Amino acid sequence: MSLTNLINNLIANASLLLVGLYIISRLTKLGVTTKLPLRRQVTISFLLAGLSIVITLHGVLWNAQADFQYGFVPIIMSALYFGLPGVRITYVASILVLPFILSETLLLITFLDYTLAASIAVAFLWFRERIKPARDIRIVNAISLGFISLFSLLNVSTYNQIEMYVMTLLAFITIGYSAGYLLHIVYGGIHKIQRSERLISKYKEAAFTDSLTGLGNRRRFEEEMKRVDEEVFNGTQDVALLFLDIDHFKSINDTYGHDAGDAILVELGNRLTKTARTDDMVCRNGGEEFSVLLADCTLSQGFVIGKRYLRQIAETPFLLPDDGSFIDVTVSIGIASTSESKIATSSQLIKKADVGLYVAKRSGRNRLGKWNEKKAN
């Protein structure tokens, strides 16, 4: 076989593999870093099994005199993506279908190909944790070249001249290793980018998270208010804003200590989060003040939710960490909504909710307050 034919066959098989993987990724929305649920993994593993069979039936033999198959490649890929379950599903599904579509001779060779590939893939998974992720492609490339060398040795007798056999094998290994090394460089670059993105996301999340309660902090609240300016006031849906402040919190700290105060802040954050709807956002704005941004909510709907918060907080005492006793805690809440005619920016929304909180405090605490011109003045 000439070097030109060798390269043509390699390109043909690589193209068939890449097209199949592209179709599978489009059908299943398979991402490079996506952690997929088991059902999706099973679906993709069955599709990879189908791709193995397609490559076995329609792939080009790298040596026209040697029955060497490429169907093992998707099995190795299932090992990289889905681990041991993916290898089992891909291998078993392929083996069950093959007897119906292959001749006895080709079936035996393919069975040996697939079994050896699955065995090496399982062995690879056993020590994968000791390997840096960027080396995965290099190891898979070594496994593939190992297959090539093994099966070419089994077919060495089909060559008329041993020199031609050696040249063909060396040419294929050189091409295969070069392609694998290129993949390694690309994969390593992608891995570094993804790692950088994860670190940036981690630090960004830490910058927007309150260290005590785990809720969003003031910076997160301010970012969300920017989104309200950009989306809510230009859209059709309204939002409501609740400002909550723990009543007599300074007295709690002075009487029971700061540890008790911190425990109450954490528990209040948990209760607010538990009561909040899926699209609502709860933040600790600082000190004993919390905020809840109610998505798709008018002023009247916000009143119903705000009263629910008041009732749930007041009716259940808070546990003190030191002696295991309980104390009653109440909050005052100020409310404002974009559904009000005089609110056209997030700054106005914040100001009106803050005034509403002031009204609730001045009216006796443990209640819901709303801005109005008479009380504000």
N, C-alpha and C positions, 0 to 999 in steps of 0.2 A: 504494500500500500504506500503511495507517495505521500509526502508531507502535505501537499495541497489537499488531497482527499482526507487526510487525517484532520486537518484544520476545518474543512467543510463539514465533516461529520460531527466534530466537536461543537461547531457553531449551531448546526441543526438541532442537536440534542439539547444544548443550552437554551436555544430559542423555544423549543417545545416545553421545557421545564419552566422557563420564565413566564411564558404565556399562560400555562396552567396555573401557576402561583398567582399571577395577576388576576385571573378570572376568579379564583377562590377568594382572594382578598377583597375583591369587589362584591362578590355574592355575600360574604360574611362580615364585611367591614372589619377585617383583621388589621389591627394596628401593630406597630413595631413594639410599643411598650404597654399595650393594653393588657390588663389582667382580666382574662375572659372567664365567664361562668362555665361550669362543667358542661352544660347543655351545648354551648357554642363550641367548646373544645371537642366534644364528641362529633358534632356536625362537621367541623373542619377536618378532623381525623379521618372520617369516612370519605370526604372529598379528596384528601391526600391519597387515600387508598385507591380511589378511582384514577387519580393522576398517575400513580405507580403503574397501574394496568395499562393506561394509555401509552405511557412511555415504553413499556415492555412490548406492546403491539406495534407501535409506529415509530419508535426510536431507530436511529441509524446505527448499525454496528460499527464500532471504531476499527475493528479488523474484520473484513468480510469473510475470513476463514475461521473466525472464532466467535462462538455464541456467547457474547458478553452483553448483559442487560444493564440498563440504567434505572430500573424501577426502584432500586434501593434508596435513591436520593431522597424522595419524599419521606421515607421512614426515618432517615437521619434528621430531616427537618422537623418532623413531628417530635423527635426527642428534644431538639433544641427549644421548641416552643412549648410543648405540653408535658414533657417528662415521660415517666413510665406509662401512665394511662394512654397517652397518645401513641406511643410505640406499639402497645398491645392492640389497640383498636385498628391502627393502620395495617399492622402485620396480619392480624386475624382476618380482617375484612378482605384483604388482597388474596390471601391463601384460599379463602372460601370460594372466591369468584374464579380464580385462575383455572381450575380443572374444567370449567365449562367452555373456555375459549382458547386453550392452548393444546398443542399436540403433546404426546407423552414425553418426547425427548426434550422439547423446549420447556415443558412443565417442570421436569426434574432440575434443569439448569436454573430456571427462574426461582424455583423453590429454594435451592441452595443459596442463590444470590440474596434473596429476601431474608432467609434465616440467618445467614452470616451477618447481614447488615443489622438486623434487629438485635442479634447477640452483642455485636460491638457497640451498638447504640446504648443498650442497657448497661454494659460495662462502663461506657463513657459517663453515664448518669451517676454511677456509683461514686466516682471520684471528681465529678464536675464541680462540687463545692470548693475544692482545693484549687480550682483553675480561675484565673481572672477572666471576667466576661469577654474582654477584648480578644482573648485567645480562642474563643469558640470556633470561629471560622477556620483558623489555622488547623485546629484539631480535626474538624470535619474534613478539611482538605486532605490531611494526612490519612484519615480513614479511607477516603475515596481512592487516593493513590495506592493505598495498601490493597484494596480490592483489585485495582487495575493490574498491579504487579502479580498478585496471586493468580488471577484467572488467565493472565497472559502466560504465566509459567505452565499452567495446566494445558495450554494450547500451543506450546513451543514446537511440538512435533508437526504442526500443520504448515510450518514454514519450510521452504526449500533450502534457504540459506540462513544460517544462524546470524550472519552479519545484518541481514535485513530485519530479523526479529529484534536484535539489540537496538538498531537505529530507530525502528518504529516505537519500541517501548520507551527509549530515552526521549524521543520527540514528544510522545504523549505525556510523559511525566513532566517534562519541561513546560509544556503548554499548560497542563493542569495545575502545576505549582504556581506558575506565573499568574494564572487567573485567580487561584485561591489566595495568593499574597495580595493581589489587588483588592479582592473582597475583604481581606483582613484589614487593609488600610482604610477602606471605606467604612467598614463596620466599626473599627476602632474610633474613627472620627465621629461617627454617629453616636457611639457610646459616650464619648467625651462631651459632646453637645448635650445629650440627654442628661448626663450627670450634672453638668453646669446648670441646666434648666431646673433640675430637681433641687439643687442647692439654693438657687435664686428663689424658687418657690417656697422653700423651707424658711429662708431668712425673711422673705416678704410676709409669710404667714405669721412668723414670730413678731414682726414689727406691727402687725395689725391685731394682735391678740393680747388680752389682759392676762397678765401672769398669774393672778390670784384665782380668778373665776373661770378662765378659759374662754370667755366671751370675747366678742370684738371690743376693741378699745376706742378711745376718742378718735384716733386717726382713722380707724375703720368706719366709724360713724360719719366722719367728715367726707370720706370717699363716697359713702353711700348717698350722702346729701348732694354731691356733685352729680351722681347718676340720676337722682330725682330731678335736678334742674334740666338735665339733658333729655330725659325720657318721659317723665311723668307729666310735666307741664306742657309738653308738646304732643302728648297722647290723649287717650280717651279715658284711661283708668285713673282713679284717685288713690291716694295713700293717706293714712292717718298716722300721727306721731304721738306717742305717749312718753312723757317724762315722769319717772318714778323716783321718789326720794324717801328713804327710811325715816320715819318719825322718831324724833328724840334719839338719834343715833349717837350723838356725843355723850348723852347720859348712859347709854348702854356700854360704850367703851370705858367711861369713867368708873362705872359700877362693877362690871364683870371682866374688864380687861380687853386688850386689843385682840387676843386670840379668839375670844368670844365674838368680838365684832367681825373678825375675818371669817369665822365659821358662819355667821349670819349672812354675810355678803355672798359666800359661796352657795349656801342653801337657797338664798333668794334667786341667785342666777340660775340654779337648777330648776326652781319652780317656774320661773319666767320662761325658760327654754321648753320645759315640759308642756306648758299651756299654749305656747306659741304655735301658730300654724306653720305649715311646711315652708311657705314663702316669706314669712315674717323674719325680721332680723332683730336680735336682742344684743345690746351692747352695755358695757359698764363705762359710762362717760367719765367717771372719776369719783373718788370718795364713796359716798353712799348713794350716788345718783346713777340710775339706769335709764336706758331708752329702749323702746320697742317700736320699730317701724312696721306698721301694719299694711301689707300689700293688698291692692285692690279693695280699698276700704273707705267708705264715706264717714262723715262725722257721726251720724246716728249709729252706724254699725260699730264704730270705734267706741262709743259710749257703752254699748253692750259688752264688748270685750274688756274694756277698762274696768267695769263693775265686776266682771268675773274675776279679774286679777285681784281686786280689793277683797272680795269675799274669800277666795282661796288662800290668800296670804294671812288674813286676819283670823280665819277659823282654825288654822292648824298652827300650834305653838312651835317655836324653834328650839332645837336641842343645843344646850351649851356643852362644849367639849370637856371642860374640866371636871365638873361634878355630875354630869348626866341629867341635870335638871332642865326644865323647859321654861321659856318665857314667851309672852305674847309680843308679837311685832306687827306693826301696821305700816302702811305706806300712804303717801299722798301722791296723786297722779294729776298731771296737767295734760290736756289733749288739744290737738289742732288737726285740721285736715285740709287737703288741697281742694276739697269740695266746697270750702267756704269762699265766698266771692272776693274777699279782700286779701286772699293769700295767692300770690303769683310767683313767688320764689321760695327756695328752700330756706333762705335767711328769715323770711317772714314766717314760714312754717315753724322754724325753731323758736323764734321770738314769741309767737302766739302760744306755743306749747309751754314755754318757760313761764309766761305770764299766767297761764292756766294753773301751773304748779304752785305759783305764788298765791293765787286765789284759793286753791285747795288748802294750803297751809293756814292762810288767814281765816278761813271759814271753819277751822276746827280740826283739821287733819283727818286721816283715814277716809278720804273722800276724793271724788273726781272733780276737777276744776276746769273751766273753760274761759278763755279770754272773752271779755266784752268791754266796751269803751267805758261804761259807767264804773265797773269795779276796778278797771285798770287805772282810772284817774283817781 
